Amino acid sequence: MAADPASPDPQTHRSADDAKEITVSKRTFQPNNRRRAKTHGFRLRMRTRAGRAILANRRRKGRTQLSA
């Protein structure tokens, strides 16, 4: 018994024509410079002992850009 291509698929409840649709996912990253600086910025790094250690390690390695 052959399945009719126009009949719905019992698994997905969609017809064969619906399967041709191309879905594009939404862009989830919405850049915000202020939020980035507040989360990863230089002044945040300088605030804590661990942050200062991170900057020291990056300086020792020779990074030109220390933080966001």
All heavy atoms as a GROMACS GRO file, in nm:
protein
  543
    1MET      N    1   0.083  -0.116   0.000
    1MET     CA    2   0.000   0.000   0.000
    1MET      C    3   0.089   0.124   0.000
    1MET      O    4   0.156   0.154   0.098
    1MET     CB    5  -0.086  -0.005   0.125
    1MET     CG    6  -0.177   0.109   0.138
    1MET     SD    7  -0.262   0.069   0.282
    1MET     CE    8  -0.392   0.124   0.319
    2ALA      N    9   0.094   0.196  -0.111
    2ALA     CA   10   0.179   0.314  -0.126
    2ALA      C   11   0.111   0.436  -0.066
    2ALA      O   12  -0.009   0.454  -0.080
    2ALA     CB   13   0.209   0.338  -0.273
    3ALA      N   14   0.192   0.518  -0.001
    3ALA     CA   15   0.138   0.639   0.060
    3ALA      C   16   0.123   0.748  -0.045
    3ALA      O   17   0.208   0.764  -0.131
    3ALA     CB   18   0.230   0.687   0.171
    4ASP      N   19   0.014   0.819  -0.037
    4ASP     CA   20  -0.011   0.931  -0.128
    4ASP      C   21   0.076   1.049  -0.085
    4ASP      O   22   0.077   1.086   0.032
    4ASP     CB   23  -0.160   0.969  -0.121
    4ASP     CG   24  -0.195   1.082  -0.215
    4ASP    OD1   25  -0.124   1.096  -0.318
    4ASP    OD2   26  -0.289   1.157  -0.185
    5PRO      N   27   0.154   1.111  -0.177
    5PRO     CA   28   0.244   1.220  -0.137
    5PRO      C   29   0.170   1.341  -0.081
    5PRO      O   30   0.227   1.418  -0.006
    5PRO     CB   31   0.320   1.257  -0.263
    5PRO     CG   32   0.256   1.184  -0.375
    5PRO     CD   33   0.169   1.078  -0.318
    6ALA      N   34   0.044   1.360  -0.115
    6ALA     CA   35  -0.031   1.476  -0.065
    6ALA      C   36  -0.092   1.448   0.072
    6ALA      O   37  -0.134   1.540   0.141
    6ALA     CB   38  -0.140   1.513  -0.164
    7SER      N   39  -0.096   1.320   0.114
    7SER     CA   40  -0.156   1.290   0.244
    7SER      C   41  -0.057   1.324   0.356
    7SER      O   42   0.064   1.316   0.337
    7SER     CB   43  -0.196   1.143   0.251
    7SER     OG   44  -0.081   1.063   0.250
    8PRO      N   45  -0.107   1.361   0.472
    8PRO     CA   46  -0.017   1.398   0.580
    8PRO      C   47   0.066   1.279   0.629
    8PRO      O   48   0.020   1.166   0.631
    8PRO     CB   49  -0.109   1.446   0.690
    8PRO     CG   50  -0.246   1.444   0.638
    8PRO     CD   51  -0.246   1.378   0.506
    9ASP      N   52   0.188   1.309   0.667
    9ASP     CA   53   0.277   1.209   0.723
    9ASP      C   54   0.230   1.182   0.866
    9ASP      O   55   0.210   1.275   0.943
    9ASP     CB   56   0.420   1.265   0.724
    9ASP     CG   57   0.521   1.167   0.779
    9ASP    OD1   58   0.491   1.046   0.780
    9ASP    OD2   59   0.629   1.211   0.821
   10PRO      N   60   0.212   1.056   0.904
   10PRO     CA   61   0.161   1.028   1.038
   10PRO      C   62   0.257   1.073   1.148
   10PRO      O   63   0.216   1.102   1.259
   10PRO     CB   64   0.142   0.878   1.040
   10PRO     CG   65   0.218   0.825   0.925
   10PRO     CD   66   0.230   0.936   0.826
   11GLN      N   67   0.387   1.084   1.119
   11GLN     CA   68   0.485   1.125   1.220
   11GLN      C   69   0.478   1.276   1.246
   11GLN      O   70   0.479   1.318   1.360
   11GLN     CB   71   0.627   1.089   1.174
   11GLN     CG   72   0.651   0.942   1.159
   11GLN     CD   73   0.661   0.871   1.293
   11GLN    OE1   74   0.706   0.930   1.388
   11GLN    NE2   75   0.616   0.747   1.299
   12THR      N   76   0.475   1.356   1.140
   12THR     CA   77   0.484   1.501   1.156
   12THR      C   78   0.352   1.573   1.130
   12THR      O   79   0.343   1.691   1.154
   12THR     CB   80   0.589   1.558   1.060
   12THR    OG1   81   0.550   1.526   0.926
   12THR    CG2   82   0.726   1.502   1.087
   13HIS      N   83   0.254   1.504   1.078
   13HIS     CA   84   0.125   1.562   1.042
   13HIS      C   85   0.141   1.672   0.938
   13HIS      O   86   0.070   1.771   0.939
   13HIS     CB   87   0.052   1.617   1.166
   13HIS     CG   88   0.031   1.514   1.271
   13HIS    ND1   89  -0.057   1.411   1.256
   13HIS    CD2   90   0.091   1.496   1.391
   13HIS    CE1   91  -0.054   1.334   1.364
   13HIS    NE2   92   0.036   1.383   1.446
   14ARG      N   93   0.238   1.657   0.850
   14ARG     CA   94   0.260   1.752   0.742
   14ARG      C   95   0.254   1.680   0.610
   14ARG      O   96   0.287   1.563   0.600
   14ARG     CB   97   0.398   1.817   0.754
   14ARG     CG   98   0.415   1.901   0.876
   14ARG     CD   99   0.551   1.960   0.877
   14ARG     NE  100   0.574   2.035   1.000
   14ARG     CZ  101   0.691   2.074   1.040
   14ARG    NH1  102   0.798   2.045   0.970
   14ARG    NH2  103   0.705   2.141   1.152
   15SER      N  104   0.216   1.753   0.508
   15SER     CA  105   0.216   1.694   0.375
   15SER      C  106   0.355   1.707   0.314
   15SER      O  107   0.442   1.776   0.367
   15SER     CB  108   0.112   1.763   0.286
   15SER     OG  109   0.151   1.896   0.263
   16ALA      N  110   0.378   1.640   0.202
   16ALA     CA  111   0.508   1.642   0.137
   16ALA      C  112   0.542   1.783   0.088
   16ALA      O  113   0.660   1.819   0.082
   16ALA     CB  114   0.509   1.544   0.021
   17ASP      N  115   0.440   1.863   0.053
   17ASP     CA  116   0.466   1.998   0.005
   17ASP      C  117   0.521   2.088   0.117
   17ASP      O  118   0.602   2.176   0.092
   17ASP     CB  119   0.338   2.060  -0.052
   17ASP     CG  120   0.291   1.985  -0.177
   17ASP    OD1  121   0.377   1.929  -0.248
   17ASP    OD2  122   0.170   1.982  -0.201
   18ASP      N  123   0.478   2.066   0.240
   18ASP     CA  124   0.525   2.146   0.352
   18ASP      C  125   0.672   2.121   0.382
   18ASP      O  126   0.741   2.206   0.437
   18ASP     CB  127   0.443   2.119   0.478
   18ASP     CG  128   0.301   2.170   0.465
   18ASP    OD1  129   0.279   2.258   0.380
   18ASP    OD2  130   0.214   2.122   0.540
   19ALA      N  131   0.721   2.004   0.347
   19ALA     CA  132   0.860   1.969   0.377
   19ALA      C  133   0.959   2.050   0.294
   19ALA      O  134   1.076   2.058   0.328
   19ALA     CB  135   0.882   1.820   0.352
   20LYS      N  136   0.912   2.115   0.187
   20LYS     CA  137   1.000   2.192   0.100
   20LYS      C  138   1.032   2.330   0.157
   20LYS      O  139   1.119   2.398   0.106
   20LYS     CB  140   0.937   2.207  -0.038
   20LYS     CG  141   0.925   2.075  -0.111
   20LYS     CD  142   0.853   2.090  -0.241
   20LYS     CE  143   0.826   1.956  -0.304
   20LYS     NZ  144   0.739   1.964  -0.419
   21GLU      N  145   0.961   2.371   0.263
   21GLU     CA  146   0.986   2.502   0.323
   21GLU      C  147   1.125   2.506   0.385
   21GLU      O  148   1.170   2.409   0.444
   21GLU     CB  149   0.885   2.530   0.434
   21GLU     CG  150   0.748   2.566   0.383
   21GLU     CD  151   0.656   2.603   0.497
   21GLU    OE1  152   0.706   2.649   0.601
   21GLU    OE2  153   0.535   2.584   0.481
   22ILE      N  154   1.191   2.618   0.370
   22ILE     CA  155   1.321   2.638   0.433
   22ILE      C  156   1.302   2.731   0.550
   22ILE      O  157   1.255   2.844   0.535
   22ILE     CB  158   1.422   2.698   0.333
   22ILE    CG1  159   1.443   2.602   0.216
   22ILE    CG2  160   1.553   2.729   0.401
   22ILE    CD1  161   1.526   2.658   0.104
   23THR      N  162   1.338   2.684   0.669
   23THR     CA  163   1.325   2.768   0.787
   23THR      C  164   1.461   2.826   0.822
   23THR      O  165   1.562   2.757   0.821
   23THR     CB  166   1.271   2.688   0.906
   23THR    OG1  167   1.357   2.577   0.929
   23THR    CG2  168   1.131   2.637   0.879
   24VAL      N  169   1.462   2.955   0.850
   24VAL     CA  170   1.584   3.025   0.887
   24VAL      C  171   1.573   3.060   1.034
   24VAL      O  172   1.472   3.117   1.077
   24VAL     CB  173   1.604   3.152   0.802
   24VAL    CG1  174   1.727   3.226   0.844
   24VAL    CG2  175   1.608   3.117   0.655
   25SER      N  176   1.676   3.026   1.113
   25SER     CA  177   1.669   3.055   1.255
   25SER      C  178   1.690   3.204   1.281
   25SER      O  179   1.755   3.274   1.205
   25SER     CB  180   1.775   2.974   1.331
   25SER     OG  181   1.902   3.010   1.284
   26LYS      N  182   1.631   3.249   1.391
   26LYS     CA  183   1.642   3.390   1.429
   26LYS      C  184   1.784   3.421   1.472
   26LYS      O  185   1.855   3.335   1.523
   26LYS     CB  186   1.547   3.420   1.545
   26LYS     CG  187   1.404   3.434   1.504
   26LYS     CD  188   1.312   3.448   1.622
   26LYS     CE  189   1.358   3.549   1.723
   26LYS     NZ  190   1.263   3.570   1.832
   27ARG      N  191   1.824   3.547   1.459
   27ARG     CA  192   1.954   3.590   1.508
   27ARG      C  193   1.941   3.612   1.658
   27ARG      O  194   1.863   3.698   1.702
   27ARG     CB  195   1.996   3.721   1.440
   27ARG     CG  196   2.008   3.711   1.289
   27ARG     CD  197   2.125   3.622   1.250
   27ARG     NE  198   2.144   3.620   1.107
   27ARG     CZ  199   2.100   3.523   1.028
   27ARG    NH1  200   2.033   3.423   1.078
   27ARG    NH2  201   2.125   3.526   0.900
   28THR      N  202   2.013   3.536   1.737
   28THR     CA  203   1.997   3.545   1.881
   28THR      C  204   2.093   3.645   1.943
   28THR      O  205   2.068   3.695   2.052
   28THR     CB  206   2.019   3.409   1.947
   28THR    OG1  207   2.148   3.361   1.910
   28THR    CG2  208   1.913   3.310   1.902
   29PHE      N  209   2.204   3.678   1.876
   29PHE     CA  210   2.300   3.772   1.932
   29PHE      C  211   2.263   3.913   1.891
   29PHE      O  212   2.264   3.947   1.774
   29PHE     CB  213   2.442   3.738   1.883
   29PHE     CG  214   2.547   3.832   1.933
   29PHE    CD1  215   2.574   3.843   2.068
   29PHE    CD2  216   2.619   3.911   1.845
   29PHE    CE1  217   2.672   3.930   2.114
   29PHE    CE2  218   2.717   3.998   1.890
   29PHE     CZ  219   2.743   4.007   2.026
   30GLN      N  220   2.225   3.994   1.989
   30GLN     CA  221   2.191   4.133   1.964
   30GLN      C  222   2.299   4.219   2.029
   30GLN      O  223   2.299   4.242   2.150
   30GLN     CB  224   2.054   4.167   2.026
   30GLN     CG  225   1.940   4.083   1.972
   30GLN     CD  226   1.915   4.108   1.825
   30GLN    OE1  227   1.922   4.222   1.780
   30GLN    NE2  228   1.888   4.004   1.751
   31PRO      N  229   2.399   4.266   1.953
   31PRO     CA  230   2.512   4.335   2.012
   31PRO      C  231   2.474   4.463   2.085
   31PRO      O  232   2.388   4.537   2.038
   31PRO     CB  233   2.603   4.366   1.893
   31PRO     CG  234   2.535   4.320   1.772
   31PRO     CD  235   2.407   4.255   1.808
   32ASN      N  236   2.536   4.485   2.198
   32ASN     CA  237   2.515   4.606   2.276
   32ASN      C  238   2.649   4.642   2.338
   32ASN      O  239   2.698   4.572   2.428
   32ASN     CB  240   2.410   4.580   2.384
   32ASN     CG  241   2.373   4.703   2.462
   32ASN    OD1  242   2.461   4.774   2.510
   32ASN    ND2  243   2.244   4.728   2.477
   33ASN      N  244   2.711   4.751   2.290
   33ASN     CA  245   2.846   4.786   2.333
   33ASN      C  246   2.855   4.818   2.482
   33ASN      O  247   2.952   4.783   2.548
   33ASN     CB  248   2.898   4.905   2.252
   33ASN     CG  249   2.928   4.865   2.109
   33ASN    OD1  250   2.957   4.748   2.082
   33ASN    ND2  251   2.922   4.960   2.018
   34ARG      N  252   2.754   4.884   2.534
   34ARG     CA  253   2.758   4.920   2.676
   34ARG      C  254   2.752   4.795   2.764
   34ARG      O  255   2.828   4.782   2.861
   34ARG     CB  256   2.644   5.015   2.709
   34ARG     CG  257   2.650   5.061   2.852
   34ARG     CD  258   2.549   5.169   2.879
   34ARG     NE  259   2.560   5.210   3.019
   34ARG     CZ  260   2.512   5.320   3.065
   34ARG    NH1  261   2.450   5.404   2.985
   34ARG    NH2  262   2.524   5.350   3.191
   35ARG      N  263   2.662   4.703   2.732
   35ARG     CA  264   2.652   4.580   2.809
   35ARG      C  265   2.780   4.498   2.799
   35ARG      O  266   2.826   4.440   2.898
   35ARG     CB  267   2.533   4.496   2.762
   35ARG     CG  268   2.508   4.375   2.851
   35ARG     CD  269   2.403   4.282   2.794
   35ARG     NE  270   2.289   4.354   2.744
   35ARG     CZ  271   2.210   4.309   2.646
   35ARG    NH1  272   2.237   4.195   2.587
   35ARG    NH2  273   2.107   4.378   2.607
   36ARG      N  274   2.841   4.497   2.680
   36ARG     CA  275   2.966   4.424   2.661
   36ARG      C  276   3.077   4.483   2.749
   36ARG      O  277   3.151   4.410   2.815
   36ARG     CB  278   3.007   4.429   2.514
   36ARG     CG  279   3.137   4.358   2.483
   36ARG     CD  280   3.158   4.348   2.333
   36ARG     NE  281   3.292   4.311   2.300
   36ARG     CZ  282   3.343   4.188   2.310
   36ARG    NH1  283   3.266   4.090   2.355
   36ARG    NH2  284   3.466   4.163   2.278
   37ALA      N  285   3.087   4.615   2.753
   37ALA     CA  286   3.190   4.680   2.833
   37ALA      C  287   3.165   4.658   2.982
   37ALA      O  288   3.259   4.638   3.060
   37ALA     CB  289   3.194   4.829   2.802
   38LYS      N  290   3.038   4.661   3.024
   38LYS     CA  291   3.006   4.642   3.166
   38LYS      C  292   3.035   4.499   3.210
   38LYS      O  293   3.063   4.474   3.327
   38LYS     CB  294   2.858   4.672   3.191
   38LYS     CG  295   2.820   4.816   3.173
   38LYS     CD  296   2.842   4.893   3.300
   38LYS     CE  297   2.790   5.035   3.285
   38LYS     NZ  298   2.825   5.116   3.400
   39THR      N  299   3.028   4.404   3.117
   39THR     CA  300   3.047   4.264   3.150
   39THR      C  301   3.192   4.219   3.133
   39THR      O  302   3.242   4.139   3.211
   39THR     CB  303   2.957   4.176   3.061
   39THR    OG1  304   2.825   4.227   3.064
   39THR    CG2  305   2.956   4.032   3.108
   40HIS      N  306   3.260   4.271   3.030
   40HIS     CA  307   3.394   4.222   2.996
   40HIS      C  308   3.498   4.332   2.992
   40HIS      O  309   3.610   4.309   2.946
   40HIS     CB  310   3.392   4.155   2.858
   40HIS     CG  311   3.291   4.048   2.842
   40HIS    ND1  312   3.302   3.926   2.903
   40HIS    CD2  313   3.174   4.045   2.772
   40HIS    CE1  314   3.197   3.852   2.871
   40HIS    NE2  315   3.118   3.922   2.793
   41GLY      N  316   3.464   4.452   3.034
   41GLY     CA  317   3.551   4.568   3.013
   41GLY      C  318   3.669   4.579   3.109
   41GLY      O  319   3.682   4.506   3.208
   42PHE      N  320   3.753   4.675   3.079
   42PHE     CA  321   3.876   4.698   3.154
   42PHE      C  322   3.846   4.736   3.299
   42PHE      O  323   3.908   4.684   3.393
   42PHE     CB  324   3.957   4.810   3.086
   42PHE     CG  325   4.084   4.843   3.157
   42PHE    CD1  326   4.196   4.764   3.142
   42PHE    CD2  327   4.091   4.954   3.239
   42PHE    CE1  328   4.314   4.795   3.208
   42PHE    CE2  329   4.208   4.986   3.304
   42PHE     CZ  330   4.319   4.906   3.289
   43ARG      N  331   3.751   4.824   3.320
   43ARG     CA  332   3.722   4.870   3.456
   43ARG      C  333   3.664   4.758   3.541
   43ARG      O  334   3.690   4.752   3.663
   43ARG     CB  335   3.630   4.992   3.453
   43ARG     CG  336   3.702   5.111   3.390
   43ARG     CD  337   3.627   5.240   3.398
   43ARG     NE  338   3.586   5.280   3.531
   43ARG     CZ  339   3.662   5.348   3.616
   43ARG    NH1  340   3.785   5.382   3.583
   43ARG    NH2  341   3.615   5.385   3.734
   44LEU      N  342   3.589   4.669   3.481
   44LEU     CA  343   3.539   4.553   3.554
   44LEU      C  344   3.654   4.461   3.593
   44LEU      O  345   3.660   4.409   3.704
   44LEU     CB  346   3.437   4.476   3.470
   44LEU     CG  347   3.379   4.353   3.539
   44LEU    CD1  348   3.261   4.394   3.626
   44LEU    CD2  349   3.337   4.250   3.438
   45ARG      N  350   3.750   4.444   3.503
   45ARG     CA  351   3.866   4.359   3.532
   45ARG      C  352   3.951   4.418   3.644
   45ARG      O  353   4.004   4.345   3.727
   45ARG     CB  354   3.954   4.344   3.407
   45ARG     CG  355   3.887   4.278   3.289
   45ARG     CD  356   3.880   4.130   3.303
   45ARG     NE  357   3.846   4.069   3.176
   45ARG     CZ  358   3.756   3.974   3.163
   45ARG    NH1  359   3.692   3.929   3.267
   45ARG    NH2  360   3.731   3.924   3.045
   46MET      N  361   3.963   4.551   3.647
   46MET     CA  362   4.046   4.616   3.748
   46MET      C  363   3.980   4.615   3.887
   46MET      O  364   4.045   4.636   3.987
   46MET     CB  365   4.075   4.761   3.708
   46MET     CG  366   4.171   4.774   3.593
   46MET     SD  367   4.331   4.700   3.623
   46MET     CE  368   4.398   4.814   3.743
   47ARG      N  369   3.851   4.584   3.891
   47ARG     CA  370   3.775   4.591   4.016
   47ARG      C  371   3.810   4.477   4.112
   47ARG      O  372   3.801   4.494   4.234
   47ARG     CB  373   3.626   4.585   3.981
   47ARG     CG  374   3.537   4.656   4.079
   47ARG     CD  375   3.395   4.662   4.026
   47ARG     NE  376   3.385   4.756   3.914
   47ARG     CZ  377   3.287   4.759   3.826
   47ARG    NH1  378   3.189   4.672   3.834
   47ARG    NH2  379   3.285   4.847   3.729
   48THR      N  380   3.847   4.360   4.060
   48THR     CA  381   3.871   4.245   4.145
   48THR      C  382   4.014   4.196   4.132
   48THR      O  383   4.082   4.224   4.032
   48THR     CB  384   3.777   4.128   4.109
   48THR    OG1  385   3.806   4.086   3.977
   48THR    CG2  386   3.630   4.168   4.117
   49ARG      N  387   4.058   4.123   4.231
   49ARG     CA  388   4.194   4.068   4.229
   49ARG      C  389   4.210   3.970   4.112
   49ARG      O  390   4.311   3.973   4.042
   49ARG     CB  391   4.220   3.997   4.362
   49ARG     CG  392   4.359   3.942   4.373
   49ARG     CD  393   4.380   3.877   4.507
   49ARG     NE  394   4.515   3.822   4.512
   49ARG     CZ  395   4.555   3.731   4.597
   49ARG    NH1  396   4.471   3.685   4.687
   49ARG    NH2  397   4.677   3.687   4.595
   50ALA      N  398   4.110   3.887   4.091
   50ALA     CA  399   4.116   3.789   3.981
   50ALA      C  400   4.118   3.860   3.845
   50ALA      O  401   4.189   3.817   3.753
   50ALA     CB  402   3.997   3.694   3.988
   51GLY      N  403   4.042   3.969   3.834
   51GLY     CA  404   4.040   4.045   3.709
   51GLY      C  405   4.175   4.108   3.680
   51GLY      O  406   4.222   4.109   3.566
   52ARG      N  407   4.238   4.162   3.784
   52ARG     CA  408   4.372   4.220   3.766
   52ARG      C  409   4.472   4.113   3.726
   52ARG      O  410   4.562   4.138   3.645
   52ARG     CB  411   4.416   4.291   3.894
   52ARG     CG  412   4.337   4.419   3.920
   52ARG     CD  413   4.395   4.501   4.033
   52ARG     NE  414   4.390   4.433   4.161
   52ARG     CZ  415   4.289   4.438   4.247
   52ARG    NH1  416   4.181   4.508   4.218
   52ARG    NH2  417   4.295   4.375   4.362
   53ALA      N  418   4.455   3.992   3.777
   53ALA     CA  419   4.543   3.881   3.739
   53ALA      C  420   4.524   3.846   3.591
   53ALA      O  421   4.621   3.816   3.520
   53ALA     CB  422   4.516   3.759   3.827
   54ILE      N  423   4.401   3.851   3.545
   54ILE     CA  424   4.373   3.824   3.403
   54ILE      C  425   4.445   3.925   3.316
   54ILE      O  426   4.511   3.890   3.218
   54ILE     CB  427   4.220   3.827   3.376
   54ILE    CG1  428   4.153   3.706   3.440
   54ILE    CG2  429   4.192   3.833   3.227
   54ILE    CD1  430   4.002   3.714   3.441
   55LEU      N  431   4.434   4.054   3.354
   55LEU     CA  432   4.501   4.158   3.276
   55LEU      C  433   4.652   4.142   3.279
   55LEU      O  434   4.720   4.161   3.177
   55LEU     CB  435   4.461   4.296   3.327
   55LEU     CG  436   4.315   4.335   3.306
   55LEU    CD1  437   4.285   4.467   3.373
   55LEU    CD2  438   4.280   4.340   3.159
   56ALA      N  439   4.706   4.104   3.395
   56ALA     CA  440   4.850   4.083   3.407
   56ALA      C  441   4.896   3.970   3.315
   56ALA      O  442   5.000   3.981   3.248
   56ALA     CB  443   4.888   4.054   3.551
   57ASN      N  444   4.819   3.863   3.311
   57ASN     CA  445   4.853   3.751   3.223
   57ASN      C  446   4.849   3.792   3.077
   57ASN      O  447   4.935   3.752   2.998
   57ASN     CB  448   4.759   3.633   3.247
   57ASN     CG  449   4.784   3.563   3.377
   57ASN    OD1  450   4.894   3.572   3.433
   57ASN    ND2  451   4.684   3.494   3.429
   58ARG      N  452   4.751   3.872   3.041
   58ARG     CA  453   4.739   3.915   2.901
   58ARG      C  454   4.852   4.011   2.865
   58ARG      O  455   4.905   4.006   2.753
   58ARG     CB  456   4.602   3.979   2.877
   58ARG     CG  457   4.490   3.875   2.882
   58ARG     CD  458   4.353   3.939   2.874
   58ARG     NE  459   4.326   3.993   2.743
   58ARG     CZ  460   4.275   3.925   2.640
   58ARG    NH1  461   4.248   3.797   2.655
   58ARG    NH2  462   4.253   3.983   2.526
   59ARG      N  463   4.892   4.098   2.959
   59ARG     CA  464   5.006   4.186   2.935
   59ARG      C  465   5.133   4.105   2.917
   59ARG      O  466   5.214   4.133   2.828
   59ARG     CB  467   5.024   4.283   3.052
   59ARG     CG  468   4.927   4.398   3.051
   59ARG     CD  469   4.964   4.500   3.158
   59ARG     NE  470   4.867   4.607   3.162
   59ARG     CZ  471   4.773   4.620   3.256
   59ARG    NH1  472   4.765   4.535   3.355
   59ARG    NH2  473   4.688   4.720   3.250
   60ARG      N  474   5.152   4.004   3.004
   60ARG     CA  475   5.272   3.920   2.997
   60ARG      C  476   5.279   3.847   2.863
   60ARG      O  477   5.387   3.827   2.807
   60ARG     CB  478   5.271   3.820   3.113
   60ARG     CG  479   5.400   3.746   3.131
   60ARG     CD  480   5.413   3.674   3.264
   60ARG     NE  481   5.290   3.636   3.330
   60ARG     CZ  482   5.222   3.522   3.304
   60ARG    NH1  483   5.264   3.440   3.213
   60ARG    NH2  484   5.112   3.494   3.370
   61LYS      N  485   5.164   3.810   2.813
   61LYS     CA  486   5.160   3.738   2.685
   61LYS      C  487   5.182   3.833   2.566
   61LYS      O  488   5.211   3.788   2.456
   61LYS     CB  489   5.024   3.668   2.672
   61LYS     CG  490   5.016   3.567   2.562
   61LYS     CD  491   4.888   3.486   2.571
   61LYS     CE  492   4.888   3.380   2.463
   61LYS     NZ  493   4.766   3.297   2.469
   62GLY      N  494   5.164   3.964   2.589
   62GLY     CA  495   5.188   4.061   2.484
   62GLY      C  496   5.065   4.101   2.405
   62GLY      O  497   5.077   4.148   2.292
   63ARG      N  498   4.949   4.086   2.466
   63ARG     CA  499   4.824   4.123   2.398
   63ARG      C  500   4.819   4.273   2.378
   63ARG      O  501   4.848   4.348   2.470
   63ARG     CB  502   4.702   4.079   2.479
   63ARG     CG  503   4.685   3.931   2.496
   63ARG     CD  504   4.639   3.867   2.366
   63ARG     NE  505   4.633   3.724   2.380
   63ARG     CZ  506   4.522   3.655   2.396
   63ARG    NH1  507   4.407   3.716   2.401
   63ARG    NH2  508   4.524   3.525   2.406
   64THR      N  509   4.777   4.316   2.259
   64THR     CA  510   4.760   4.459   2.236
   64THR      C  511   4.626   4.506   2.292
   64THR      O  512   4.616   4.619   2.339
   64THR     CB  513   4.767   4.492   2.085
   64THR    OG1  514   4.670   4.414   2.016
   64THR    CG2  515   4.904   4.462   2.031
   65GLN      N  516   4.524   4.422   2.286
   65GLN     CA  517   4.392   4.457   2.340
   65GLN      C  518   4.369   4.373   2.465
   65GLN      O  519   4.357   4.251   2.458
   65GLN     CB  520   4.284   4.429   2.235
   65GLN     CG  521   4.149   4.482   2.274
   65GLN     CD  522   4.048   4.470   2.161
   65GLN    OE1  523   4.082   4.430   2.051
   65GLN    NE2  524   3.925   4.502   2.190
   66LEU      N  525   4.366   4.439   2.580
   66LEU     CA  526   4.358   4.367   2.706
   66LEU      C  527   4.217   4.320   2.739
   66LEU      O  528   4.199   4.218   2.803
   66LEU     CB  529   4.409   4.456   2.820
   66LEU     CG  530   4.557   4.491   2.812
   66LEU    CD1  531   4.592   4.586   2.925
   66LEU    CD2  532   4.642   4.368   2.816
   67SER      N  533   4.117   4.400   2.701
   67SER     CA  534   3.979   4.364   2.735
   67SER      C  535   3.885   4.419   2.628
   67SER      O  536   3.929   4.483   2.533
   67SER     CB  537   3.942   4.417   2.873
   67SER     OG  538   3.948   4.557   2.872
   68ALA      N  539   3.755   4.394   2.648
   68ALA     CA  540   3.656   4.435   2.548
   68ALA      C  541   3.646   4.586   2.538
   68ALA      O  542   3.661   4.657   2.633
   68ALA     CB  543   3.520   4.378   2.584
   0.00000   0.00000   0.00000
